Amino acid sequence: MSRSAHPAGPRHADVLPEGHYTAPAADLNVLDPKVWAQTVTRTASGSVSVGGIDVATLAEEFGTPAYFVDETDFRARARAWRTAFGHDADVFYAGKAFLSRAVVRWLDEEGLNLDVCSGGELTTALSAGMPAERIAFHGNNKSVEEITKAIEVGVGRIVLDSFQEIVRVAHIAQSLGKRQRVQIRVTVGVEAHTHEFIATAHEDQKFGIALADGQAAEAVRRALTLDGLELIGIHSHIGSQIFDMAGFEVAARRVVSLLAQVRDEHGVELPEIDLGGGLGIAYTSDDDPREPHEIAKALGEIVTRECEAAKLRTPRISVEPGRAIVGPTAFTLYEVGTVKPLEGLRTYVSVDGGMSDNIRTALYDAEYSVALVSRTSDAEPMLVRVVGKHCESGDIVVKDAFLPSDLAPGDLIAVPATGAYCRSMASNYNHALRPPVVAVRDGEARVIVRRETEEDLLRLDVG
Ligand SMILES: *Cc1c(COP(=O)(O)O)cnc(C)c1O
């Protein structure tokens, strides 16, 4: 397993240690179902299709680069989470992973709730008809305007992130003549990324209120005294791309002990706990994510056990998967522009997008897979680095992968598992036009977010 644990910072002209990448797959034409969306398959002609439509047809109709979302897969994953958590728990899709009005409708139809963390996400959710009471509002520095709007429209909960925000939200709610349902976000001293987690007393990060030193208990005390607030529970989110449940276990134990403390001090049993998101997905064949029903079972058991030990009624649990729902359902389709072999090193494959449509490789050292999708090939594998067209040597989409050595300009290649944090983090760097998102289902493809145009760029530039 070569994944590095979420290091920060850009990478420049690095030289990989020997053996950093795994050997090529036995047959580069085979698509690993772990990393590709459910309906992606290689057709008899050798090209790849999604939702029954060939990628060449999609490229011709929608252009490249473009993101293609397998709607069948998205709905199936959303439903699997919903079913796994049943009626005693709530699933909030984390909108920041990817949000559009079509996605909001899918979530609504599949019975999921929605997390937003900005006025823009809230507006998108409401404009697609998501009932406000099924929306949770997050963020460490919500503006007065955002808080006011959230309370006015009646969001189901606001997750309070600081002492100042407790007072701010209470004041705004009261001046609107409302009592807002809120949770308090606590930092439990667990930092979890991928296969490791660290349990500490303190966490050095901007979110939430520390359990340590009685800070969170003090926050609860204050929230309980304010008329504008109805405190319904405690919230914890421990990290991202996590495979190991041990971090959630420590977090749940610490949150439950706060609930017990609140009961002892105030005679109040808070009815809800939210354990956040962060569940990992397969970006490469090396990753082995858990199924929603395993996660639901594990979290349910942890919370029940801890509550029994503390003689507390088991609170209603909520979770907030973003990546685990949308991540695996999409791929980015690119056209190869140049193929540049560097003797003794690797071959650089330049595509028509790059860090403007996928910043995760540059930002987090994220790993991705890639495949030739417009045809099959029996040529020998070559070690490649897939790079974009931006004026930046850190503009890497896939750091190390193997593609057939007869790869040529005009071939279509696709990077799977780009549904989360790619379009939502896309930029206009170099005045790139952000790619469209196309939903494909049962032989039909439709644009759900259109491609940006040069007119869009000029519209913002008022001269
Ligand atoms: C980002 C975030 C999530 C979703 O994280 P994923 O890794 O996409 O599952 C859930 N809850 C909160 C509070 C977050 O900030």
The ligand as an ORCA input file, in Angstrom:
! r2SCAN-3c Opt
* xyz 0 1
  C     -16.079     17.305      4.489
  C     -17.044     16.936      5.541
  C     -17.801     15.776      5.411
  C     -17.662     14.830      4.249
  O     -16.420     14.252      4.164
  P     -16.175     13.058      3.105
  O     -14.741     12.754      3.256
  O     -16.518     13.601      1.764
  O     -17.078     11.952      3.509
  C     -18.731     15.491      6.393
  N     -18.907     16.317      7.461
  C     -18.186     17.444      7.614
  C     -18.437     18.296      8.784
  C     -17.230     17.783      6.666
  O     -16.524     18.901      6.827
*
